[in-house]
Amino acid sequence: MVKFDKDDARRLEKENASLRAAVEELSILNEISTAINSTMSLDQVIGLVVQKCIKHLGSEQGTITLLKKSTEKNEFHTIVRQADKSRNFLPFHLDTQLTGWMIVNQKPILSNDLENDDRFKLLSNEENPIRTLLSVPLLSKGTIIGSLNVFNKRNDMGFTEADKRLLSIIATQSAQVIENSRLQEEEKALAHMREEMKTAFKIQTRLLPKKMPALKGYEVAGKSIPAKDVGGDYFDFIRVDDNRTAACLGDVSGKGMPAALLMSNLQATFRGQDLASTPPCEIMSRSNDLLFRSTEPDKFATFFFGILDTEKHKLNYCNAGHNYPFLIRKNGCSQRLELSGLLLGALEGSKYSDAAVNLEPGNLLLVFSDGISEARNSAEAEFGEDILPDLILKHIDETAMEIIDHIMDAAISFTEGSSQRDDMTLVIIKRLE
């Protein structure tokens, strides 16, 4: 018969305790993994993990804090996603301190005397109900994505090293599940955003002229290629009366959805004016004030518009900070319409001037956005404006739309495959011979 002394009994008891702890850990992990399934949302996954941690560690409160990297400032932002609703929520000042400590150290932290812990600056116990804490990092593929935290052990002993070990194991097993769930939600949000952008593109396309107006003795054409799915350039042709047609081109600040919204605002503002009996300079002044009152201070637009009289062959025009258009004659001479005023929406009460130019047979007016002239290649060289007259004269006998296509093709070819940086828009008014 084998005899056990006291040391043997203690060793056996210790081994049994370790075995029970291991079984308990496996039970908890199995419980979590069994409960989590692929159809659960991120909030559901996080809520379940926190609930299990509160239950098995005997704490009053638990949270999971995720770190979201900002794409603009390259900083981390804290998102507290879940807590035990039966207790006071984690105070913000402690949450930010704990998150900052975890980002720097990326290792577990255990404190059973938080009030006197030099690592944290806290308010008095009356204002800060957190007495003890245990926090471990959530690491996914070696990168910290957040932390798993429990607070206020329900017994007087506080959190133990065994608690820290268990929470660390739970964090290790949960981190990738949480990250996968977050990535799935981001993919869903991105897909939803893409659908919204497609819808916005369709709406914006409808705002542009569906077909070019047919004018006696003239060809007019316009085309716009946005740098993103939707853009901030705008062109339009508006019939004023039997002999007059307004043509315009605007370029609002920015790109993408914000620029597209401002563009639609500009269109509504311009189309709401009385084009038949109001001089171009007054139309521009009113449009400026309306845009100034309805947009943020950093939002503005350049804008050129003219009213073509096909009977008098005259164009009355006004310019608010836009690129000077080219008037090109078939004999090779070119002229810049160097009339300009302040950007639309920059300053309330701005005044503008208008001017007129006669269009002779064979004359062509080119209005363009800076997406054309400032198109850049891989060497950061610009396409420029000086090339435009010669390019037009090379194709002067072709239709207005064909000339536009040649200019677009030349600008895109110049960029050598570099991504388009700005919206590219052209308008041509050509008097036939």
C-alpha positions in Angstrom: 0.0 0.0 0.0 1.3 3.4 -1.0 1.4 5.9 1.9 0.8 9.7 1.3 2.3 12.2 3.6 1.2 15.7 4.1 3.4 17.1 1.3 1.9 14.6 -1.1 -1.6 15.6 -0.1 -0.8 19.3 -0.6 0.7 18.5 -4.0 -2.3 16.5 -5.0 -4.7 19.2 -3.8 -2.7 21.8 -5.7 -2.8 19.7 -8.9 -6.6 19.2 -8.4 -7.0 22.9 -8.0 -5.1 23.6 -11.2 -7.1 21.0 -13.0 -10.4 22.5 -11.8 -9.2 25.9 -12.9 -8.2 24.5 -16.3 -11.6 22.8 -16.7 -13.4 26.0 -15.7 -11.4 28.0 -18.2 -12.2 25.5 -21.0 -15.8 25.6 -19.9 -16.0 29.4 -20.1 -14.2 29.5 -23.5 -16.5 26.7 -24.8 -19.5 28.6 -23.5 -18.4 31.8 -25.3 -17.4 30.0 -28.6 -20.7 28.0 -28.6 -22.8 31.1 -28.1 -21.1 33.2 -30.7 -22.1 32.4 -34.3 -21.5 34.0 -37.7 -24.9 35.7 -37.9 -24.3 37.8 -34.8 -23.7 41.6 -35.1 -20.6 43.2 -33.6 -22.7 44.6 -30.7 -24.1 41.2 -30.0 -20.7 39.5 -30.0 -19.3 42.2 -27.7 -22.3 42.1 -25.4 -22.0 38.3 -25.0 -18.3 38.4 -24.2 -18.7 41.2 -21.6 -21.7 39.4 -20.1 -19.7 36.1 -19.7 -16.7 38.0 -18.2 -18.9 39.8 -15.6 -20.5 36.5 -14.7 -17.4 34.3 -14.3 -15.0 36.9 -12.8 -17.6 38.1 -10.3 -17.3 41.8 -11.3 -19.8 44.6 -11.1 -19.1 46.1 -14.5 -17.4 45.2 -17.7 -16.6 46.9 -21.0 -14.9 46.3 -24.3 -13.3 49.4 -25.8 -12.4 49.2 -29.5 -9.8 51.5 -31.1 -10.6 52.9 -34.4 -7.8 54.5 -36.4 -8.6 57.8 -38.0 -7.8 58.1 -41.7 -7.2 61.8 -41.5 -5.1 62.5 -38.4 -3.7 59.0 -37.9 -4.9 58.9 -34.3 -6.9 56.4 -32.3 -10.5 57.1 -31.2 -12.1 55.2 -28.4 -15.5 53.5 -28.9 -17.0 52.1 -25.7 -19.3 49.5 -27.0 -20.8 47.5 -24.1 -21.1 47.7 -20.3 -23.1 46.0 -17.5 -26.3 48.1 -17.6 -27.1 47.5 -14.0 -24.2 49.6 -12.7 -22.9 53.1 -13.3 -21.0 53.4 -16.5 -17.2 53.7 -16.7 -16.3 57.4 -16.1 -15.0 59.1 -19.2 -11.8 60.4 -17.6 -10.9 56.9 -16.4 -11.8 55.4 -19.8 -9.4 57.8 -21.7 -6.6 57.2 -19.2 -7.0 53.4 -19.3 -7.1 53.4 -23.1 -4.0 55.6 -23.3 -2.1 53.3 -20.9 -3.1 50.2 -22.9 -2.1 51.7 -26.2 1.4 52.5 -24.8 2.0 49.3 -22.8 -0.1 46.7 -24.5 -0.1 44.3 -21.5 -2.6 43.4 -18.8 -3.1 45.8 -15.9 -4.5 44.8 -12.4 -5.2 47.3 -9.7 -7.1 46.6 -6.5 -6.6 50.1 -5.0 -7.4 52.4 -7.9 -7.7 55.5 -5.7 -4.1 55.3 -4.7 -2.8 54.0 -8.0 -0.2 56.4 -9.4 -0.9 55.3 -13.0 -4.3 56.9 -12.9 -5.6 60.3 -11.7 -9.0 59.9 -10.3 -11.7 61.9 -8.6 -12.9 61.1 -5.1 -14.7 57.8 -4.5 -18.0 59.7 -4.3 -17.6 60.8 -7.9 -15.7 57.8 -9.1 -17.4 54.5 -8.2 -14.5 52.4 -9.7 -12.4 50.8 -6.9 -10.7 47.9 -8.6 -10.0 47.1 -12.2 -8.6 44.4 -14.5 -7.8 45.2 -18.1 -6.2 43.2 -20.9 -5.4 44.1 -24.5 -7.3 42.8 -27.4 -4.7 41.8 -30.0 -5.4 40.7 -33.5 -2.5 39.5 -35.6 -0.1 41.3 -33.2 -2.0 44.6 -33.5 -3.9 46.1 -30.6 -7.6 46.7 -31.5 -8.9 47.5 -28.1 -9.1 46.3 -24.5 -11.3 44.0 -22.4 -12.0 45.4 -19.0 -13.8 44.4 -15.8 -14.3 46.6 -12.7 -15.1 46.2 -9.0 -14.7 42.6 -7.9 -17.7 41.7 -5.8 -15.7 40.2 -3.0 -13.3 42.1 -0.8 -10.2 40.2 -2.0 -10.1 42.0 -5.3 -8.9 40.6 -8.6 -6.3 37.9 -8.6 -3.5 36.7 -10.9 -5.8 33.8 -11.8 -8.5 36.3 -12.9 -5.9 38.1 -15.0 -4.8 34.8 -16.6 -8.5 33.9 -17.4 -9.3 37.3 -18.8 -6.2 37.3 -21.0 -7.2 33.9 -22.4 -10.7 35.1 -23.1 -9.3 38.2 -24.8 -7.0 36.1 -26.9 -9.8 33.9 -28.1 -12.2 36.8 -28.6 -10.0 39.3 -30.3 -10.1 37.8 -33.8 -13.8 37.1 -33.6 -14.5 40.7 -32.6 -12.2 42.0 -35.4 -13.9 39.7 -38.0 -17.3 40.9 -36.9 -16.2 44.5 -37.1 -14.7 44.0 -40.6 -17.9 42.5 -41.7 -19.9 45.5 -40.5 -17.4 47.8 -42.2 -17.8 45.9 -45.5 -21.6 46.1 -45.2 -21.3 49.9 -44.5 -19.0 50.3 -47.5 -21.3 48.4 -49.8 -24.2 50.5 -48.6 -22.2 53.7 -49.2 -21.3 52.5 -52.7 -24.9 51.9 -53.5 -25.7 55.4 -52.2 -22.9 56.9 -54.4 -24.3 55.1 -57.4 -27.7 56.6 -56.7 -26.2 60.0 -56.2 -24.3 59.7 -59.5 -27.6 58.9 -61.3 -29.3 61.9 -59.7 -26.4 64.2 -60.5 -26.3 62.9 -64.1 -30.0 63.9 -64.5 -29.1 67.4 -63.4 -26.8 67.8 -66.4 -28.4 68.5 -69.8 -29.8 65.3 -71.3 -29.2 66.6 -74.8 -27.5 69.6 -76.3 -29.9 72.4 -77.5 -30.3 72.9 -81.3 -29.6 76.6 -82.1 -29.9 78.1 -85.5 -26.4 78.8 -86.9 -24.6 77.4 -83.8 -23.4 74.2 -82.2 -23.2 74.0 -78.5 -21.9 71.1 -76.4 -20.8 70.2 -72.9 -19.2 67.3 -71.1 -18.2 66.6 -67.5 -16.1 63.7 -66.1 -16.1 63.6 -62.3 -12.8 62.7 -60.4 -14.9 60.5 -58.1 -18.2 58.8 -58.5 -19.9 62.1 -58.1 -18.3 65.5 -58.7 -18.6 69.2 -58.1 -18.4 70.6 -61.7 -21.6 71.8 -63.3 -22.6 72.9 -66.7 -26.0 73.8 -68.2 -27.8 75.3 -71.1 -31.0 77.1 -70.4 -33.4 78.5 -73.0 -34.3 82.1 -72.2 -36.5 83.0 -75.2 -36.7 82.3 -78.9 -33.4 84.0 -79.6 -31.5 83.7 -76.4 -29.9 80.7 -74.5 -27.9 80.8 -71.3 -24.7 78.7 -71.1 -22.8 78.2 -67.8 -20.0 76.3 -66.2 -19.4 76.1 -62.4 -16.7 74.5 -60.3 -17.4 74.1 -56.6 -14.8 73.6 -53.9 -13.9 70.0 -53.0 -14.8 66.7 -54.6 -17.1 63.8 -54.0 -20.5 63.9 -52.2 -20.0 67.3 -50.5 -19.0 69.0 -53.8 -22.0 67.3 -55.5 -24.4 68.7 -52.9 -23.0 72.2 -53.3 -23.2 71.8 -57.1 -26.9 71.0 -56.9 -27.3 74.0 -54.7 -25.6 76.2 -57.2 -27.7 74.9 -60.0 -30.9 75.6 -58.1 -29.7 79.0 -57.2 -28.8 79.9 -60.8 -31.9 78.4 -62.4 -34.1 80.3 -59.8 -33.0 83.6 -61.3 -34.9 85.7 -63.8 -32.6 85.2 -66.8 -34.8 87.0 -69.3 -34.9 90.5 -67.9 -32.0 90.7 -65.4 -28.4 91.7 -66.4 -25.8 89.0 -65.9 -24.0 91.0 -63.3 -27.1 91.2 -61.1 -27.9 87.5 -61.6 -24.3 86.8 -60.4 -24.7 89.1 -57.4 -27.9 87.5 -56.3 -26.5 84.0 -56.8 -23.5 84.9 -54.7 -25.7 86.1 -51.8 -28.0 83.1 -51.9 -25.0 80.7 -52.0 -23.3 82.6 -49.1 -26.3 82.3 -46.9 -27.0 78.6 -47.6 -23.4 77.2 -47.3 -20.5 76.9 -44.8 -17.8 79.7 -44.9 -15.3 77.4 -46.5 -17.6 76.4 -49.3 -17.5 78.4 -52.6 -17.6 78.1 -56.3 -16.1 79.6 -59.5 -18.8 80.3 -62.1 -18.9 81.6 -65.7 -22.1 82.1 -67.6 -23.2 84.0 -70.7 -26.4 84.6 -72.5 -26.1 83.9 -76.2 -28.3 85.9 -78.6 -28.4 83.9 -81.8 -30.0 86.8 -83.7 -27.5 89.5 -82.8 -24.6 87.0 -82.5 -23.6 88.5 -79.2 -22.7 86.9 -75.9 -23.3 88.8 -72.7 -21.3 87.2 -70.0 -20.1 87.4 -66.4 -17.4 85.6 -64.5 -17.0 84.8 -60.8 -13.4 83.7 -60.3 -13.5 81.1 -63.1 -10.7 80.4 -65.6 -10.8 82.9 -68.4 -12.5 81.3 -71.4 -10.9 81.3 -74.9 -12.5 82.9 -77.9 -10.8 81.3 -80.9 -11.1 82.5 -84.5 -10.7 80.3 -87.5 -7.8 82.4 -88.7 -5.8 81.2 -85.7 -6.1 84.2 -83.5 -7.3 83.6 -79.9 -8.5 85.9 -77.2 -9.0 85.5 -73.4 -12.2 86.9 -72.0 -10.4 88.5 -69.1 -13.3 89.7 -67.0 -13.6 88.3 -63.5 -15.0 88.8 -60.0 -14.9 87.3 -56.6 -15.7 83.6 -56.0 -19.4 82.8 -55.4 -20.2 82.3 -51.8 -17.0 83.9 -50.5 -18.3 87.3 -49.4 -21.9 88.5 -49.1 -22.7 91.6 -51.0 -20.0 91.1 -53.7 -20.6 93.1 -56.9 -19.9 91.9 -60.4 -19.5 93.3 -63.9 -20.6 92.0 -67.2 -19.3 92.4 -70.7 -20.2 91.4 -74.3 -18.4 89.9 -77.2 -19.5 89.4 -80.8 -19.3 86.0 -82.4 -18.3 86.0 -86.0 -18.8 83.0 -88.4 -16.3 80.3 -87.5 -15.7 81.7 -84.0 -15.5 79.2 -81.1 -15.8 79.9 -77.4 -14.3 77.4 -75.0 -15.1 77.4 -71.3 -13.3 74.9 -69.2 -12.7 73.9 -65.5 -9.3 73.8 -63.9 -9.6 70.0 -63.9 -8.5 70.3 -67.5 -5.7 72.8 -67.2 -4.3 71.4 -64.0 -4.3 67.7 -65.0 -0.9 66.4 -64.0 1.3 63.6 -65.0 3.6 61.4 -62.9 6.3 64.2 -63.0 3.8 66.7 -61.5 3.8 68.7 -64.8 0.5 70.4 -65.6 -1.4 70.0 -68.9 -1.8 73.8 -68.9 -4.0 76.3 -70.8 -1.6 77.4 -73.5 -2.0 74.1 -75.4 -5.8 74.6 -75.8 -6.0 77.0 -78.8 -3.7 75.0 -81.0 -5.5 71.8 -80.0 -8.8 73.4 -81.0 -7.5 74.8 -84.3 -6.2 71.4 -85.2 -9.8 70.1 -85.1 -11.7 73.3 -85.9 -13.7 71.8 -88.7 -15.1 69.0 -86.5 -18.3 69.3 -84.4 -18.3 70.9 -81.0 -18.7 67.6 -79.2 -15.9 66.0 -81.3 -13.6 68.9 -80.3 -14.5 68.4 -76.6 -13.7 64.7 -76.9 -10.3 65.5 -78.4 -9.4 67.9 -75.5 -10.6 65.3 -72.9 -8.5 62.6 -74.6 -5.4 64.8 -74.8 -5.7 65.8 -71.1 -6.2 62.2 -70.0 -3.4 60.9 -72.2 -1.1 63.6 -70.7 -1.6 62.2 -67.2 0.0 59.0 -68.3 -2.4 56.9 -66.3 -2.2 58.9 -63.1 -5.4 59.1 -61.1 -7.7 62.0 -62.0 -7.4 64.6 -59.3 -10.2 67.0 -60.2 -13.5 67.0 -62.2 -12.9 67.8 -65.9 -15.6 69.8 -67.6 -15.8 71.6 -71.0 -18.4 73.7 -72.7 -18.1 74.9 -76.4 -20.2 77.4 -78.3 -19.4 77.4 -82.0 -20.8 79.7 -84.6 -21.2 77.9 -87.9 -20.0 79.5 -91.1 
